């Protein structure tokens, strides 16, 4: 299983470049990073941690409901060069970090984690580490700190443990921020790997080394440090992907990933709407609100269907369907069984339609939502609102659940189509992508006018299908295009999408491009 494989550690750049696909372009970036590190810090890096961005082909906003998704890693990535600190002017504190970024708009940062004992009477008191992360005004180094947090509390909690090593970092990235290609997850994964590497936590033999699945779990928890409740798709795609296929990722009853071969001649073109979506800043009325809505919808649905739910349990929509068919956790439903129950849920979800709402209104008030769950106000706040900040006048339980169930079904249909590769494979995949975009826009409310326009232009320019990718509310679209049509497709979209007309040729290369599936996260170790 791909999730059980160890984190790849390379000592030969040629082997590493070969795993990424296009050796020449990667080599230039890596060499530039190494040279800049030496200029700034007076010595070569000891490690370079690499984590790619990802594009989700289908399966939007259903990972935190524990349904499977179908992303692939892209070639654009985050690289972090690192080495033990060479500072000699004054003593450095344990774990002290000097972080710089090759992008000129990001200034250098210096920070030191602080620790305090949590059990004074114990012989070996537990150390609790603290790093200042402002969730309301995120800076680039917040994601570096987030990765560091998990390493500190996982590996340096014991007061008897050797303290973390002071480190110098240099970051560069080719994943556009706020584009929906998961630059934040890539930054957190790369940061986590950098701090693991520099502190010798990846020095074990392959059979004992941290697994890809374990790294995904760490990265998920780490990204929550910046206020984003991620379902795990972004981290799993960045870590577990292979260069030859998309990745079918499931989360229930535990994380699992299987490659999905893509049909020959299929190319996915990513187009940036140029609307920046900072999901951490807008989380309370976008991303985190959707998490709460889907969780509340799951409890209400379970209650109506007569399913048992614990008073403090945050049951997910995936767990609802499992309990409905009395699924055995040790023997989860097959894809065929899941398809059948998802078809059934398209009807069952109708019970979430509000009965006495104003005409055309499908949402409910907070008070109505609490009453529907059967919980008291105090119980509801404790289970659903005490750990996250949300803001809404009406909560769209029906529409959110409708999207999740229909999108989960489309993921299975997309994978089946790839595996079976029928004569009309492009048309079938494209139709599913178009249906997904419609559901994201109408039922989940995570599209925006620019994405609606961009996906419409893409279909007119010859895409078999086009949809938003990533959290939405801006960012990128992904379009399925025949290999022989890519050049003309990009030219036509560029001509028709108004915001592209003011971009330079160099800027356009970053705004709209075709990509192949990339390999997942890795570490390069320089020989002593």
N, C-alpha and C positions, 0 to 999 in steps of 0.2 A: 504494500500500500504506500502511495506517494507520501502521505503525511508522516509515516514512520521513518522515512529516509533521513540520514543525518544532514546537517547544514554543509553544503559543499565548501571546501577550503582549497584554493588553488595556490600553487607556488610557481606556476608557469603561465605567463600572460598569453602566450599563443593558445594554450588549451582553454583559457578563460574566454578569449575573444571568439574562438570557434564555437563555444557554447552559446554565445549571444547572437550569432548569425552573421552580421556584416562587420568583419574584423577591422577593416580600414578606418571607418568612422569612429568606432569605439576606441581604437588605439590612439587616435589623435587626442581625444578627450582625456583618456587616462594618463597619457604622457604629459599633457599640459598640467593636470592636477598634481602629478608627482613633482614636476619642476617648480610649480608655484609653492608647494608645501616646503620644499627645500629652501627656497628664497625667503620665505616668511619665518620659518622656524629653525633654520640652520642645520637641517639634517633631513634625510629621507624618511618618509612614513614607514611605520612597521607593518601596518595593515591598511587595506582599502575595503570598506564594506559597501556592497552594492545592493540596492533594492529597486526593482522596476515599478512603474505605474501600471495601471491595468485599465482595460476597457471591458465593460460588462456588455456582452452581446445580447443577453436577455435575462430577465429575472430581477427587476428593480424593486427595491424596498421590501423584499420578502425574506432576506437573510435573517433579520432580527425576529421574524416570525418562525424561524427555523426551517423554512422550505429551501430546497436546492436552487442553485443559481448557475449561470453559465458564462463566466468571464474568461479573459485570456490576458496574460501579461503582455505589455507593449515593450518596444525597444527603448523608449525614453525611460530614464532612471534617475535615482539619487545616488551619488557617490560621496562617501565620507572617508577621507584619508586621516589617519591618526597615528600617534606615537607617544610614548611616555614623555612628559614635559621636560624640556631642556633648560627651564628657567633657573638661573643661578644668582640673580641679583638679590633675591630674598627667599627665605624658606617658603615652600609651597605647602598648603594644608592638604590633608588627605582628600583625594577625589577632586581637587581643584581642576577646573576646566577653562582653557582658552579656546574659544570657538570663532572661526572666521569663515566667511562665505565668499566664493569667487564672484558672485553677483554684487556689483558695486552698490546697489540700493540697500543691501543688508550690511549694517555695520558690525564690527567685531564685538564679541561679548565675552565677559569673564564672570564666572560664578563658581561658588563652592557649596556643595551640599552640607547641611548641618544635621547632626544626629543627636538623639537624646535617649536615655534608657527608659524603657516602659515598665520594667519590673525591678525596683530598687533592691528588693530583698533577695532576689535570685542570685545564685552563685555566678551564673553567666547571663546577666540581664540582656534582654532583647533590645537592639538598637532600632529606633524608628527614624528614618531619614526624611528630610524635608528639603524641597526645592521650590523657590518662588515661581509659580506659574499663574499669570493673570488670565483667567478664562474669558474675561470680557474684552480684552484688547490683546489678541494673540500676536506675538512676534515670531520670527522664524526660529529663534532659539528655543521657543516653548516646546516645539516638537522634538528638539534635541534633548531637552530636559525630560520630556515625557518618556523617551526611551531609556534614559539614565535611571529614572525613578524605579522602574521595574527591576533593573539589574541590582541596584543598591539594596532594595528590600528583599529580593530573592536570594542574593548571594552574600550580602554583608550585614545581615540582621544580628548575627552573634557578635558580642563585644570581643570575643576571643579571636575572631577572624582577622586576618591581616587587612588593614584598611584599604580602600580603593586607591588606585594609582593616579596621581595627577596626570592630566592628558592634554595634548594639543590636537585640535581638530581643524580640518579644512573641508568645507562642504561645497559641492557643485551639483546642479540638477538640470535635467532637460525635460522634466515633467511640468507643464504649465500650471502654476498655482491657481486654484479655484476653477479648474477646467472640467472637473468631473472625472479626471483620470487618476484620482487618488494620490495626489502628490503628498498629502498629509500622512497617509498610511505608509507610503514609501519612505518618507523622512523618518517616521517613528521606527520602522523596521530596520533601516540602515543605522540609525542611532543605537538601537538596542544591540545590533551586531557589533558595532564599533566598540561599545563599552564592554561587551562580553569578551571580545577579542583582546583588547588591551589589558584586561585583567586576567588573562589566561584561562577563561572559562570555556574556551573551545579547543583546548589543547589535548583533550582526551582522544584516544583512538576512535575511528569511525563508529565502531560498534557501541561505544559508550557516550558518544558526543550527543549534544542536544539535538533532538529531532526537529524536522520542519514543523510538525504539528504543535510541538511544545513552544516553538518560537512564535507561531501564530497566536497561541493562547497568551503569551507574554505581551505581544504587540497589541492585542485587543485591549488588555487591561491598561497598558501604557497609554494608548490613545484616549482612554476615558479620562486621563489626567488633564486633558485640555478641554473637557466638557462635552465630548461627543460619544454617545452610546452606540458604538458600532456593533453590527451583527457578525462581523468576521470575514465577510466576502473579500473586502479590500486586502486585508492582511494575508488571507489564504492565497489569493491570486498572486500577490507579490512574492510570496515565499515558495509555494508549491508548484507553480506552473512549469511546463516543459516547452522547449522551443518548437515542437512539431504539432501542437494541438491546442484547442481550447481546454478549459478545465471545468468539469462538472463537480461542483462542490455541494456536499450535503452536511447538515449540522446536527441531525437527530438520528439516533440517540447520542452520537458523538461525531466529531469532525471527520469527514472522509472526502477523498478527492479522486476522481478518475478522469483520464484524458478523453476528450471527444474529438475524433478526427474530423477536420473540416473538408468539405468537398473540393476536389481539384479545381483550380481556376477561380476560387472565391477569394476576394480581397476585401478587407474592411477599411473604409476610409473614415478617418476621424476629422470632424470639422468643429472648430471652436466657435461658439456663438459670440464670443468676446464679452459676454455678460459674466462677471466674476461672481461665483457662488461661494461665499465663506460660510460653510455649514456650522462652524463653531459659533460664529457671531449671531447667526439667525436661527440657531437651533431651537429656541423656545417656542417659536411659532411655525417652524418648518420641520426639521429633522426629528428633534426630540418629541415634538408634539405628535408626529406620526407614530412614533414608538409607543407613546401612551395610548393613543387612539386604538392601535391594533391590539394592545394588551387588554384594554378595557372591553373591546369588541369580543375578544376571545372569552373573557369571563362571562359576559352577557349571553353569548351564544351557548356556552357550556351549560349555563343555568337553564336556558330555555329547552335545551336538548336533554336535560335531566342527568348531566354528567357530574361526577363528584369533583369538587375543587376545594383545596384547603383554604382556610380563611386568610392566610398570608401568602398564598401562592400566586405568582405572576404567570399564569398559564398562557401559552402561546397558541396561535391558530393552528400550528402544526400539531401540537399536543392535543388540541380539541379533536381533530380528525382521527388521531390515533386512538383516543379513548372511545370515540364514537363507534369504531369497528373493533374495539377490544384488542388492539395491537399488542403483541408481545415485544417488549423492548429488546429482548435477546434475539428476536427474529423480526426485524422491522418489515413493513410492507414492501413488496416489490414495486417496481415502477408501474406495472400494469394495475396492481391493486390500488396504488395511489391515484392513478388516472381515474379509476372508477369512482373513488370517493370524492375526488375534486369535482367531477361532473355532478355528483349528488349535492355538493356544497353550494353550487350555483343556485340551487333552489332553496336550500336550508337558510342561506344568508338573508333571504327576504324577511325573516323574522326581525331583523335589525332595523327595518324601515320604521321610522317614527310614525305613530298612529294619529297623533293629534297636532302635528306640526303645521305651520302656515303653508299654504299652497306653494309648491316648488322648493320647499325647504326640507332637506334630508338629514340635517344635523340636529343634535339635542343639546340642551343646556347642561352645565356642570351638574346642577341639582338633578335633572332628569337622568343623566348618565349614572350618577351615584345610585339613584333609586333602582335603575335597571340591573345593576350589579348585585343588588341584595345586601350590600355592605352599608354600615353606618358611615357618616361623613368622616369620622375619625379613622375608621378602618381603611376607607378608600384612600384618604390622604397618606396614611402610613404605607400602604402597599404600592400606590401608583404615583404619588406626587412628592413624597419626602426626599427622594433621591435625584429629582430632576426638576428643572424649571420649565413650565409650559405656559403658553398664553393663547387663549381662544375665547370667542363668544359662544360659538357652537362647536360641538365635537362630532365629526363625521364618521361614526362607527360603521354605518352601513356601507358607505362608499369605499372606505379603507379596506374592510374585510372583502368586499366584492372584488377589488383590485387584487388583493393578495391571493385569493383562491384562483382567479382566472389567470393571473400571471404565473403561478406555480404550475398550472396545467400547461401553459405555453412553453415553459422551460422543458418539461418532459417531451412535449411534441417536437420542440426544436432538436433535442438530443436524438430522439427516435429518427427524425428526418435525416440528420447527419449520419447516423449509423446505417440506415437503410439505403440512403442515397438514391431516391427514385429519379426517374427521368426529369421531372420538373423540380428538382431539389432546390434550385435558386428561388423559383417562384414560391415554393412552400415556405422556405425560411424567411423570405422577404415579407410574406403575408403575416407571419407571426410577429415579426418586428414591427410592422405597421399597426397591428392590433395592440401591441404593447404600448406604443406611443400614444394611441388613443386613450387607453386605460390610464396611463400615467397622467395625461392631461385632464381627463374628465373625472376620473374616480379618485385618483390620489393627489391631484392638484400640485404636482411637482414639476410641471413644465413651465414655460414662460412664453410670451409672444415671439421672442426671437428664435427660440428652439422650434416652435410651431412653424414659423416661416422657413427656417433652415431645413427642417425635415421635408417640408412640402417642396421646396426647391430641389432637394436631392432626388426625390421621386421623379420629378419632372425632368431631371438631368440624366435619368437612366438607372438610378439605384433600384434594385429589386425590393429593398425595404430600408427604412430609415427611422431611427428612434433616438431619444435622448439616452445618455449613458451616465452613470454616476448618480449622485444624490438628486440632480436636477436643479431647478430654480436658476438656471444658467449653466455655464460649462459647455460640454461638447455633445454633439450627435455622433452616432456611428451608423454608417451606411454599408450595405452589402452591394458590392459592385463586381461585375465580371472583370477578370484580369485584363482583357484586351480593351476595356472601356475606361480604365482608371484615369489616364491622362486627359481624355476629353471630358470626363465627368468632373474632375477637379477644375478644369478650365471653365466649364459652364457654371458651376456653383460659385466660383470666384467672381465671375462676371455678373451674376444675378443677386448675390447676397450683398446688400448695400454697405454694411459695415466693413466689408473687405476692400472696398474701392479706395480707401484712404491708406491702406497698408503698403509698405515697401515690399519688394520682392523677397527680401530676407524674412520679414515679418510673416508673409504669407506662407512660407515654408513651415513655420511653427504653427500657423493657424489651421491649415488643412493639409493632411498627409495620409498616405497609406502606411499600414504597419503589418508586420508579420508577428505571429506569436513569439514571445521571448521566453528565455529560461527565467527561473525564479531567483530569489536572493542568494548571495554567496559572499565569501570573504576571500580576498587575495592576501597572502602572507609573504612578505619580503624575506628572502633568505638572509641569515645573519652574515 
